[in-house]
Amino acid sequence: MAFMPHVTDGERIGLIAGNGRFPIIFADNARRLGYHVSAVAHEGETEPELAGHVDRIHWIKIGQLNKLIKAFKEDGVHQAVMLGGIKKTHVFTTIRPDFRTLALATRLALWKDDDILREFAKELESEGIVICESTFGLEGILAEEGTLTARAPSEKEWEDIRYGWDVAQEIGRLDIGQCVVIKDRVVVAVEAVEGTDGAIKRGGELAKEGATVVKRSKPQQDMRFDLPAVGPRTIEVMASVKASALAIEAGRTILLDREIVLEKARSAKIAIVGIKAK
């Protein structure tokens, strides 16, 4: 069950930081709300800039669960959030699991994202560290329903959005990914271990131009982990392959650096729309 913290003056919250700007945005907001932020950052993933936005930072390698728990205990952290991704390709390259991580892995029948994250959360909770919902305090940057750009999707783009919306739900249900790329009601790319940007680039190159990107949460989405997020880089990648429309899930997608996203979309003539799941 997800836990929503209640802040008292000077209370400390832990931040398990992956890549991208989401951890930085969260840290700034949490400090404005009165929290002290202790971050555990991952070497080769987390932006070094995060150090200037938190009260304390501890750097670990991917898979060093014991070191993560020790850092939070030293800082008196009893509640934490997990924000920013870890590239799945690191499972095959740079991960250096400690004995505790290996023991956790042996308890998993399949290495599915949700199963891994839930088992990880249980491990922290056994040490008195509760994982909170990743939307905590961030209502202002969740995408709203409706057309977010000056240009609305064309009818042809809407056809691809509607088709892609259903396809994205199915790949989410199977725990494959959160993003699909569609052209003329044909699936040209499905997000897998390469991540959203990789899928957009691959799909856009296959589609040549005019592709539609759909990104939504999984039907079984645990609000503590891996919420869909889009930011300026998403639009840059779309523009580089001449993709023309982006559909995201309203109320469950993080819109990072909103003004920059919308300006980049305007320049590239990309339509962005938020859709509320039924």
PAZAPA-4460 file (N, C-alpha, C; in steps of 0.05 Angstrom, whole numbers, plus 32768, in hexadecimal, padded with zeros to 4 digits):
% residues 278
    n_x    n_y    n_z   ca_x   ca_y   ca_z    c_x    c_y    c_z   seq   type   mol
   8011   7FE8   8000   8000   8000   8000   8012   8019   8000     1      M     A
   800B   802C   7FEF   801B   8045   7FEE   8016   8056   8006     2      A     A
   802B   8065   800D   802A   8075   8025   802E   8092   801E     3      F     A
   801E   80A4   8028   8021   80C1   8023   802A   80CE   803C     4      M     A
   8042   80DA   803B   804D   80E6   8053   8040   8101   805A     5      P     A
   8041   8108   8074   8038   8122   807D   8050   8130   8089     6      H     A
   8055   8148   807F   806E   8155   8087   806A   8165   80A1     7      V     A
   807E   8163   80B1   8082   8175   80C8   809B   8184   80C3     8      T     A
   809E   819A   80CF   80B5   81AC   80C9   80CF   819D   80CD     9      D     A
   80DF   819D   80B8   80FA   8191   80B9   80FA   8173   80B7    10      G     A
   80E4   8166   80B1   80E4   8149   80AE   80F5   8141   8096    11      E     A
   8101   8129   8098   8113   8120   8083   8105   810C   8071    12      R     A
   8109   810E   8057   80FF   80FB   8044   8116   80F1   8033    13      I     A
   8115   80D7   802D   812A   80CB   801C   8122   80CC   7FFF    14      G     A
   8135   80CE   7FEE   8131   80CF   7FD1   8144   80BA   7FC5    15      L     A
   8138   80A6   7FB9   8147   8092   7FAA   8147   809B   7F8D    16      I     A
   815D   80A5   7F84   815E   80B5   7F6B   8169   80A4   7F54    17      A     A
   815A   80A4   7F3E   8163   8098   7F25   816C   80AF   7F13    18      G     A
   8167   80AB   7EF9   8171   80BF   7EE5   815D   80D5   7EE0    19      N     A
   8165   80E8   7ED0   8153   80FE   7EC8   8150   8114   7EDC    20      G     A
   813E   8127   7ED6   813A   813E   7EE7   8125   813B   7EFD    21      R     A
   8116   8125   7EFB   8100   8121   7F0E   810A   8122   7F2B    22      F     A
   8120   8115   7F33   812A   8116   7F4E   8130   8133   7F57    23      P     A
   813B   8143   7F45   8142   815F   7F4C   8129   816F   7F51    24      I     A
   8115   816C   7F3F   80FC   817A   7F42   80EE   8173   7F5D    25      I     A
   80EE   8159   7F63   80E3   8150   7F7C   80F1   815C   7F94    26      F     A
   810C   815B   7F93   811C   8165   7FAA   8116   8182   7FAF    27      A     A
   8115   8192   7F9A   8110   81AF   7F9D   80F4   81B3   7FAA    28      D     A
   80E0   81A4   7FA0   80C5   81A7   7FAA   80C3   819E   7FC7    29      N     A
   80D0   8187   7FCE   80CF   817D   7FE9   80DB   8191   7FFD    30      A     A
   80F1   819D   7FF5   80FE   81B1   8007   80EC   81C9   800A    31      R     A
   80DE   81D1   7FF5   80CB   81E8   7FF8   80B5   81E1   800B    32      R     A
   80AE   81C7   800D   8099   81BE   801F   80A3   81BB   803C    33      L     A
   80BD   81BE   8040   80C8   81BD   805B   80D7   81A4   8062    34      G     A
   80DB   8192   804E   80EA   8179   8053   8108   817E   8051    35      Y     A
   8117   816E   8060   8133   816A   805B   8135   8151   8049    36      H     A
   8144   8153   8033   8145   813D   8020   8160   812F   8021    37      V     A
   815F   8115   8026   8177   8104   8025   8175   80F3   800C    38      S     A
   8187   80F5   7FFA   8186   80E6   7FE0   819A   80D0   7FE0    39      A     A
   8192   80B9   7FD4   81A4   80A4   7FCD   81A4   80A4   7FAE    40      V     A
   81BB   80AA   7FA2   81BE   80AD   7F86   81CE   8096   7F7A    41      A     A
   81C9   8090   7F60   81D6   8079   7F53   81EB   8083   7F40    42      H     A
   8203   8079   7F44   821A   8080   7F32   8214   8078   7F16    43      E     A
   8218   808B   7F03   8214   8085   7EE7   81F7   808A   7EDE    44      G     A
   81E5   8090   7EF1   81C9   8095   7EEA   81C0   80B0   7EF4    45      E     A
   81C3   80B6   7F0D   81B8   80CE   7F19   81C9   80E7   7F10    46      T     A
   81BA   80FD   7F0B   81C8   8115   7F03   81D9   8120   7F1B    47      E     A
   81F3   8125   7F17   8204   8130   7F2C   81F8   814A   7F38    48      P     A
   81E9   8159   7F27   81DD   8172   7F30   81CB   816E   7F48    49      E     A
   81C0   8156   7F4D   81AE   8152   7F63   81BB   8159   7F7E    50      L     A
   81D5   8156   7F80   81E3   815C   7F99   81DE   8178   7FA3    51      A     A
   81D9   818B   7F91   81D4   81A7   7F99   81B7   81AC   7FA0    52      G     A
   81A6   8198   7F9F   8189   819C   7FA4   817F   818C   7FBC    53      H     A
   8191   817E   7FC9   8189   816E   7FE1   819B   8175   7FF9    54      V     A
   8192   816C   8010   81A1   8172   8029   81B9   815F   802C    55      D     A
   81B5   8146   8025   81CA   8132   8026   81C8   8120   800E    56      R     A
   81DE   8116   8004   81DE   8104   7FED   81F2   80ED   7FF1    57      I     A
   81EA   80D5   7FEB   81FB   80BD   7FED   81FB   80B0   7FD1    58      H     A
   8213   80AA   7FC7   8215   809E   7FAD   821A   8080   7FB0    59      W     A
   820B   8070   7FA1   820E   8053   7FA1   820F   8049   7F85    60      I     A
   8218   8030   7F81   8216   8022   7F68   81FB   8014   7F67    61      K     A
   81F1   800F   7F4F   81D7   8001   7F4C   81DA   7FE6   7F58    62      I     A
   81C7   7FDF   7F69   81C7   7FC5   7F76   81D2   7FC4   7F92    63      G     A
   81DB   7FDB   7F9C   81E7   7FDC   7FB7   81D1   7FE3   7FCC    64      Q     A
   81BF   7FCF   7FD1   81A8   7FD3   7FE2   81B1   7FD8   7FFF    65      L     A
   81C4   7FC9   8009   81CD   7FCD   8024   81D7   7FE9   8029    66      N     A
   81E6   7FF3   8016   81F2   800E   8018   81DC   8023   8018    67      K     A
   81C7   801E   8008   81B0   8031   8007   81A2   8032   8022    68      L     A
   819C   801B   802D   818E   8019   8047   819F   8026   805D    69      I     A
   81B9   8021   805D   81CB   802C   8071   81CB   804B   806F    70      K     A
   81CB   8055   8057   81CC   8073   8053   81B3   807F   805F    71      A     A
   819B   8074   805A   8182   807F   8064   8181   807C   8082    72      F     A
   818A   8066   808D   818A   8063   80AA   819C   8077   80B8    73      K     A
   81B3   807C   80AC   81C6   8090   80B7   81B9   80AC   80B8    74      E     A
   81A8   80B1   80A4   819B   80CC   80A2   8180   80CD   80B0    75      D     A
   8178   80B7   80BC   815E   80B7   80CA   8146   80B8   80B8    76      G     A
   8148   80AC   80A1   8132   80AC   808D   811F   8095   8093    77      V     A
   8105   809C   8094   80F1   8087   8098   80DC   8086   8082    78      H     A
   80DE   8099   806F   80CC   8099   8058   80DC   80A3   8040    79      Q     A
   80D7   8097   8029   80E7   809E   8011   80D6   809B   7FF8    80      A     A
   80DF   80A8   7FE3   80D3   80A5   7FC8   80E8   809B   7FB5    81      V     A
   80DE   808E   7FA0   80F0   8084   7F8B   80E9   8093   7F71    82      M     A
   80FC   80A2   7F67   80F6   80B3   7F4F   810D   80B1   7F3B    83      L     A
   8106   80B2   7F22   8119   80B0   7F0C   811F   8093   7F06    84      G     A
   8124   808E   7EED   8128   8072   7EE4   8145   8069   7EE7    85      G     A
   8147   804F   7EE5   8161   8041   7EE3   8160   8032   7EC9    86      I     A
   8173   8037   7EB7   8173   8029   7E9D   8173   800B   7EA1    87      K     A
   8160   7FFE   7E95   815E   7FE1   7E98   8177   7FD3   7E8C    88      K     A
   8184   7FDF   7E79   819C   7FD3   7E6D   81B2   7FCF   7E81    89      T     A
   81B1   7FDE   7E98   81C5   7FDB   7EAD   81C4   7FC0   7EBA    90      H     A
   81AC   7FB3   7EB8   81AA   7F98   7EC3   81BE   7F85   7EB6    91      V     A
   81C5   7F8B   7E9D   81D8   7F7A   7E8E   81F4   7F85   7E8E    92      F     A
   81F9   7F9D   7E9A   8213   7FA9   7E97   821F   7FB1   7EB2    93      T     A
   8214   7FC7   7EBE   8222   7FD4   7ED4   8218   7FCD   7EF0    94      T     A
   8202   7FBD   7EF2   81F7   7FB7   7F0C   820B   7FA7   7F1C    95      I     A
   820F   7FAE   7F36   8221   7FA0   7F48   8212   7F99   7F61    96      R     A
   8201   7F84   7F61   81F0   7F7E   7F78   8200   7F74   7F90    97      P     A
   81F8   7F7E   7FA7   8203   7F74   7FC0   81F3   7F5B   7FC8    98      D     A
   81FB   7F4F   7FDF   81EE   7F36   7FE7   81D0   7F39   7FEC    99      F     A
   81C9   7F51   7FF7   81AD   7F56   7FFD   819C   7F58   7FE3   100      R     A
   81A7   7F65   7FCF   819A   7F67   7FB6   8197   7F4C   7FA9   101      T     A
   81AC   7F3C   7FAA   81AB   7F21   7F9F   8196   7F10   7FAD   102      L     A
   8194   7F13   7FC7   8180   7F04   7FD6   8164   7F0C   7FCD   103      A     A
   8160   7F27   7FC9   8146   7F31   7FC0   8140   7F25   7FA4   104      L     A
   8154   7F24   7F93   8150   7F1A   7F78   8147   7EFC   7F78   105      A     A
   8151   7EED   7F8A   814B   7ED0   7F8B   812D   7ECC   7F93   106      T     A
   8121   7EE0   7F9F   8105   7EDE   7FA7   80F2   7EE3   7F90   107      R     A
   80FC   7EEC   7F7A   80EB   7EF4   7F63   80EA   7EDD   7F4F   108      L     A
   80D2   7ED5   7F48   80CE   7EC1   7F33   80D5   7ECC   7F18   109      A     A
   80CD   7EE5   7F13   80D3   7EF3   7EFA   80DE   7F0F   7F00   110      L     A
   80F0   7F19   7EEF   80FB   7F33   7EF3   80EA   7F48   7EE5   111      W     A
   80D1   7F4A   7EEE   80BF   7F5F   7EE4   80C2   7F78   7EF5   112      K     A
   80C0   7F8F   7EE7   80C5   7FA9   7EF5   80B5   7FAB   7F0F   113      D     A
   809B   7FA7   7F0E   808A   7FAC   7F25   8092   7F99   7F3C   114      D     A
   8097   7F80   7F35   809E   7F6C   7F4A   80B9   7F74   7F57   115      D     A
   80CC   7F7D   7F47   80E6   7F85   7F53   80E2   7F9D   7F66   116      I     A
   80D3   7FB1   7F5D   80CF   7FC9   7F6D   80BF   7FC4   7F86   117      L     A
   80AB   7FB3   7F85   809B   7FAC   7F9D   80AC   7F9D   7FB1   118      R     A
   80BD   7F8B   7FA7   80CE   7F7C   7FB9   80E3   7F8E   7FC6   119      E     A
   80ED   7FA1   7FB6   8100   7FB5   7FC0   80F3   7FC6   7FD6   120      F     A
   80DA   7FCE   7FD1   80CB   7FDE   7FE5   80C7   7FCE   7FFF   121      A     A
   80C0   7FB5   7FFC   80BD   7FA4   8014   80D7   7FA2   8024   122      K     A
   80ED   7FA0   8016   8107   7F9F   8023   810C   7FB8   8034   123      E     A
   8107   7FCF   8028   810B   7FE8   8037   80F7   7FEA   804E   124      L     A
   80DE   7FE2   8049   80CA   7FE4   805F   80D2   7FD2   8076   125      E     A
   80DF   7FBC   8071   80E8   7FAB   8087   80FD   7FB8   8098   126      S     A
   8109   7FCE   808D   811D   7FDD   809C   8111   7FF7   80A7   127      E     A
   80F7   7FFA   80A5   80EA   8012   80AF   80EA   802A   809D   128      G     A
   80EE   8025   8083   80EE   803A   806F   80D7   8036   805C   129      I     A
   80C3   8047   805D   80AA   8044   804D   80AD   8053   8032   130      V     A
   80A6   8045   801C   80A7   8052   8002   808C   8061   7FFD   131      I     A
   808E   807A   7FF7   8076   808B   7FF3   806F   808C   7FD5   132      C     A
   8056   8095   7FD0   804E   8099   7FB4   8060   80AE   7FA7   133      E     A
   8067   80A9   7F8E   807A   80BB   7F80   806D   80D5   7F78   134      S     A
   8053   80D8   7F79   8045   80F1   7F73   8043   8104   7F8B   135      T     A
   804D   80FC   7FA2   804B   810C   7FBA   8055   8129   7FB5   136      F     A
   8044   813B   7FBA   804B   8158   7FB8   8050   8162   7F9C   137      G     A
   8049   8152   7F88   804F   815A   7F6C   8037   815D   7F5B   138      L     A
   8020   8163   7F67   8007   8165   7F58   8009   8179   7F41   139      E     A
   8019   818E   7F45   801B   81A4   7F32   802A   819C   7F18   140      G     A
   8038   8185   7F18   8046   817E   7F00   803B   8164   7EF3   141      I     A
   8024   815B   7EFD   8016   8145   7EEF   8007   8150   7ED7   142      L     A
   8008   8142   7EC1   7FFA   814B   7EA8   7FDC   814A   7EAD   143      A     A
   7FCF   815F   7EA3   7FB2   8160   7EA5   7FA4   8156   7E8C   144      E     A
   7F8A   8151   7E8E   7F7B   8147   7E77   7F77   815D   7E62   145      E     A
   7F78   8155   7E49   7F73   8168   7E33   7F8B   816E   7E23   146      G     A
   7F88   8180   7E0F   7F9F   8188   7DFE   7FB0   819C   7E0D   147      T     A
   7FCA   8196   7E0E   7FDD   81A6   7E1E   7FEC   81BA   7E0D   148      L     A
   7FEC   81B6   7DF3   7FFA   81C8   7DE0   7FE5   81D9   7DD1   149      T     A
   7FEF   81ED   7DC3   7FDE   81FE   7DB3   7FD2   81ED   7D9C   150      A     A
   7FE2   81DC   7D91   7FD8   81CB   7D7B   7FCC   81B1   7D87   151      R     A
   7FB3   81AB   7D80   7FA6   8192   7D87   7FAD   817C   7D73   152      A     A
   7FAC   8163   7D7B   7FB1   814D   7D68   7F9D   814E   7D51   153      P     A
   7FA6   8147   7D39   7F94   8145   7D22   7F83   812C   7D26   154      S     A
   7F6F   8128   7D15   7F5E   8110   7D17   7F6E   80F7   7D11   155      E     A
   7F81   80F9   7CFE   7F93   80E2   7CF9   7FA4   80DB   7D11   156      K     A
   7FAE   80F0   7D1E   7FBF   80EB   7D36   7FAD   80E0   7D4D   157      E     A
   7F94   80E9   7D4F   7F82   80DE   7D63   7F7D   80C1   7D5E   158      W     A
   7F7B   80B9   7D45   7F77   809C   7D3F   7F8E   808C   7D4A   159      E     A
   7FA6   8096   7D46   7FBE   8088   7D50   7FC0   8089   7D6E   160      D     A
   7FB7   809F   7D7A   7FB7   80A2   7D97   7FA4   808D   7DA3   161      I     A
   7F8C   808C   7D99   7F78   8079   7DA4   7F82   805C   7DA1   162      R     A
   7F8D   8056   7D8A   7F98   803B   7D86   7FAF   8036   7D99   163      Y     A
   7FC2   8048   7D9A   7FDA   8045   7DAB   7FD3   8044   7DC9   164      G     A
   7FBD   8052   7DD1   7FB5   8052   7DED   7FAE   8036   7DF6   165      W     A
   7FA0   8027   7DE5   7F99   800B   7DEC   7FB2   7FF9   7DEC   166      D     A
   7FC3   7FFD   7DD8   7FDB   7FED   7DD6   7FED   7FF2   7DEE   167      V     A
   7FF0   800B   7DF6   8001   8012   7E0D   7FF7   8005   7E27   168      A     A
   7FDC   8003   7E29   7FD1   7FF6   7E41   7FD9   7FD8   7E42   169      Q     A
   7FD9   7FCB   7E2A   7FE0   7FAF   7E2A   7FFE   7FAA   7E2F   170      E     A
   8010   7FBB   7E24   802C   7FB6   7E2A   8032   7FBD   7E47   171      I     A
   8023   7FD0   7E52   8026   7FD5   7E6F   801C   7FBE   7E80   172      G     A
   8006   7FB2   7E78   7FFB   7F9B   7E87   800F   7F84   7E87   173      R     A
   801E   7F81   7E71   8032   7F6C   7E6F   804D   7F75   7E7B   174      L     A
   804E   7F8D   7E86   8066   7F98   7E93   807E   7F99   7E7F   175      D     A
   8078   7FA1   7E66   808D   7FA5   7E52   8098   7FC1   7E53   176      I     A
   8086   7FD5   7E52   808D   7FF1   7E52   8075   8002   7E54   177      G     A
   8079   801C   7E50   8063   802F   7E53   805D   803F   7E3A   178      Q     A
   806D   803B   7E25   806C   804D   7E0E   806A   803D   7DF4   179      C     A
   8059   8046   7DE1   8058   803A   7DC6   805A   8051   7DB2   180      V     A
   8064   804A   7D9A   8065   805D   7D84   8054   8052   7D6E   181      V     A
   8041   8063   7D64   802D   805A   7D50   802F   806C   7D37   182      I     A
   802B   805F   7D20   8028   806E   7D06   8013   8060   7CF5   183      K     A
   7FFE   806E   7CEF   7FE8   8063   7CDE   7FDD   804A   7CEB   184      D     A
   7FD9   804A   7D05   7FCD   8034   7D14   7FDF   801B   7D12   185      R     A
   7FF8   801F   7D0E   800C   8009   7D0E   801F   800E   7D26   186      V     A
   8025   7FFA   7D36   8038   7FFD   7D4C   8054   7FFB   7D40   187      V     A
   8063   8011   7D41   807E   8010   7D35   8093   800D   7D4B   188      V     A
   808D   8011   7D64   80A0   800C   7D7A   8091   8009   7D94   189      A     A
   809C   7FF7   7DA4   8092   7FF2   7DC0   80A9   7FF6   7DD3   190      V     A
   80A5   8005   7DE8   80BB   800A   7DFB   80C2   7FF0   7E09   191      E     A
   80DC   7FEA   7E0A   80E6   7FD3   7E19   80FD   7FDD   7E2A   192      A     A
   8113   7FCF   7E2B   8129   7FD7   7E3D   8137   7FF1   7E35   193      V     A
   8133   7FFA   7E1B   8141   8012   7E12   8135   802B   7E1E   194      E     A
   811D   802A   7E29   810F   8041   7E34   8100   8051   7E20   195      G     A
   80F1   8065   7E2A   80DF   8075   7E19   80EE   8083   7E02   196      T     A
   8104   8091   7E08   8112   80A0   7DF3   811C   808D   7DDD   197      D     A
   8127   8076   7DE5   8130   8062   7DD2   811A   8058   7DC0   198      G     A
   8103   8053   7DCC   80EC   8049   7DBD   80E2   805E   7DA9   199      A     A
   80E1   8077   7DB2   80D8   808D   7DA1   80EB   8090   7D89   200      I     A
   8104   8090   7D8E   8118   8093   7D79   8116   807C   7D65   201      K     A
   8115   8063   7D6F   8113   804C   7D5D   80F9   804D   7D4D   202      R     A
   80E2   8052   7D5B   80C9   8053   7D4D   80C6   806A   7D39   203      G     A
   80D1   8081   7D41   80D0   8098   7D2F   80E0   8094   7D16   204      G     A
   80F7   8087   7D19   8108   8082   7D01   80FA   806E   7CEE   205      E     A
   80EC   805B   7CFA   80DD   8048   7CE9   80C5   8055   7CDB   206      L     A
   80B8   8067   7CEA   80A0   8074   7CDF   80A7   808A   7CCB   207      A     A
   80C0   8092   7CCB   80CA   80A8   7CBA   80C1   80C4   7CC5   208      K     A
   80A7   80C9   7CC6   809E   80E2   7CD3   8080   80DE   7CD9   209      E     A
   8076   80F0   7CEB   805A   80EF   7CF2   8051   80DA   7D05   210      G     A
   8064   80CF   7D15   805D   80BA   7D28   804F   80C6   7D40   211      A     A
   803F   80B6   7D4E   8032   80BE   7D66   803D   80AE   7D7D   212      T     A
   8043   80BB   7D94   804D   80AE   7DAB   8038   80AD   7DC1   213      V     A
   8034   8096   7DCD   8021   8093   7DE3   802F   8088   7DFB   214      V     A
   802C   8095   7E12   8039   808C   7E2A   8025   808D   7E41   215      K     A
   8021   8076   7E4F   800E   8075   7E65   8018   8061   7E7A   216      R     A
   800C   8063   7E92   8014   8052   7EA7   8008   8036   7EA3   217      S     A
   8013   8022   7EB1   800A   8007   7EAE   7FEF   8005   7EBD   218      K     A
   7FDD   7FF2   7EB4   7FC4   7FEF   7EC2   7FC8   7FE8   7EE0   219      P     A
   7FDD   7FDA   7EE6   7FE3   7FD1   7F01   7FF8   7FE4   7F0F   220      Q     A
   7FFA   7FFD   7F05   800F   800F   7F0E   800E   8013   7F2C   221      Q     A
   8024   800F   7F39   8028   8016   7F55   8031   8032   7F56   222      D     A
   8022   8044   7F63   8028   8061   7F62   8042   8068   7F70   223      M     A
   804F   8055   7F7D   8069   805A   7F8A   8080   8059   7F76   224      R     A
   807B   804C   7F5F   8092   8046   7F4D   808D   804D   7F30   225      F     A
   80A1   8058   7F23   80A3   8058   7F06   808B   8065   7EF8   226      D     A
   8081   807B   7F03   806B   8089   7EF4   8076   8093   7ED9   227      L     A
   8065   8093   7EC5   806E   809F   7EAB   8076   80BC   7EAF   228      P     A
   808B   80C4   7EA1   8094   80DF   7EA2   809E   80E7   7E86   229      A     A
   8098   8100   7E7F   80A2   810B   7E66   80AE   8127   7E6C   230      V     A
   80C2   812E   7E5D   80D0   8147   7E61   80DB   8152   7E47   231      G     A
   80EB   8167   7E48   80F6   8173   7E2F   8104   815F   7E1D   232      P     A
   8112   814C   7E29   8121   8138   7E19   810E   8127   7E09   233      R     A
   80F7   8121   7E14   80E2   8112   7E05   80DB   8120   7DEB   234      T     A
   80D6   813B   7DED   80CE   814A   7DD6   80E5   814D   7DC3   235      I     A
   80FD   8150   7DCD   8115   8152   7DBB   8118   8139   7DAA   236      E     A
   8114   8122   7DB7   8117   8108   7DA8   8100   8106   7D93   237      V     A
   80E8   810D   7D9B   80D2   810D   7D88   80D7   811F   7D70   238      M     A
   80E1   8137   7D76   80E7   814A   7D61   80FC   8140   7D4E   239      A     A
   8110   8131   7D59   8126   8128   7D49   811E   8113   7D34   240      S     A
   8107   8105   7D3A   80FD   80F1   7D27   80E2   80FA   7D1A   241      V     A
   80DC   8114   7D1D   80C4   8120   7D12   80AA   8113   7D1A   242      K     A
   80A9   8109   7D33   8090   8100   7D3F   807E   8118   7D43   243      A     A
   8063   8114   7D42   8052   812B   7D41   803E   812E   7D59   244      S     A
   803A   8118   7D69   8027   811A   7D7E   802F   8109   7D96   245      A     A
   8028   8112   7DAE   802E   8104   7DC6   8015   8103   7DD8   246      L     A
   800E   80EB   7DE0   7FF7   80E7   7DF2   8002   80DB   7E0C   247      A     A
   7FFA   80E8   7E23   8003   80DF   7E3D   7FEB   80DC   7E50   248      I     A
   7FEE   80CD   7E65   7FD8   80C8   7E77   7FD5   80DF   7E8B   249      E     A
   7FBE   80EC   7E8A   7FB8   8102   7E9D   7FB7   80F8   7EB9   250      A     A
   7FC2   8107   7ECC   7FC1   8101   7EE8   7FD5   80EC   7EF1   251      G     A
   7FE3   80DF   7EDE   7FF6   80CA   7EE5   8010   80CC   7ED6   252      R     A
   8014   80E2   7EC7   802D   80E6   7EB9   803A   8100   7EC3   253      T     A
   8053   80FE   7ECA   8062   8115   7ED3   806B   8125   7EBB   254      I     A
   8065   813F   7EBA   806E   8151   7EA5   8084   8162   7EB0   255      L     A
   809D   815B   7EA9   80B4   8168   7EB3   80BA   8181   7EA3   256      L     A
   80C1   8197   7EB1   80C9   81B0   7EA3   80B3   81B8   7E8F   257      D     A
   809B   81BA   7E98   8083   81BD   7E87   8086   81D3   7E72   258      R     A
   808F   81EB   7E7A   8090   8201   7E67   80A4   81FB   7E50   259      E     A
   80BA   81EF   7E57   80CE   81E8   7E43   80C3   81D3   7E30   260      I     A
   80B5   81BF   7E3C   80A8   81AA   7E2B   8095   81B6   7E17   261      V     A
   8084   81C8   7E21   8070   81D4   7E0F   807C   81E6   7DFA   262      L     A
   8091   81F4   7E01   809F   8205   7DED   80AC   81F4   7DD8   263      E     A
   80BA   81DF   7DE0   80C7   81CD   7DCD   80B2   81BF   7DBB   264      K     A
   809B   81B8   7DC6   8086   81AC   7DB6   807B   81C0   7DA2   265      A     A
   8077   81D9   7DAB   806E   81EE   7D98   8081   81F1   7D81   266      R     A
   809B   81F2   7D87   80AF   81F6   7D72   80AF   81DF   7D5E   267      S     A
   80AB   81C7   7D68   80AB   81AF   7D57   8090   81A7   7D4C   268      A     A
   807C   81B8   7D52   8060   81B3   7D49   8056   8198   7D52   269      K     A
   805D   8191   7D6B   8054   8178   7D77   803B   817E   7D89   270      I     A
   8026   816E   7D85   800E   8171   7D96   8011   815E   7DAE   271      A     A
   800A   8169   7DC6   800B   8158   7DDE   7FEF   8158   7DEB   272      I     A
   7FE6   8141   7DF2   7FCB   813F   7DFE   7FCC   812C   7E17   273      V     A
   7FBD   8134   7E2C   7FBA   8123   7E43   7FA0   8115   7E43   274      G     A
   7FA1   80FA   7E47   7F88   80EA   7E46   7F84   80DD   7E62   275      I     A
   7F6B   80DE   7E6B   7F64   80D2   7E84   7F5D   80B5   7E80   276      K     A
   7F69   80A3   7E8E   7F63   8087   7E8C   7F47   8082   7E97   277      A     A
   7F38   8071   7E8A   7F1D   806A   7E92   7F1D   8059   7EAC   278      K     A
***
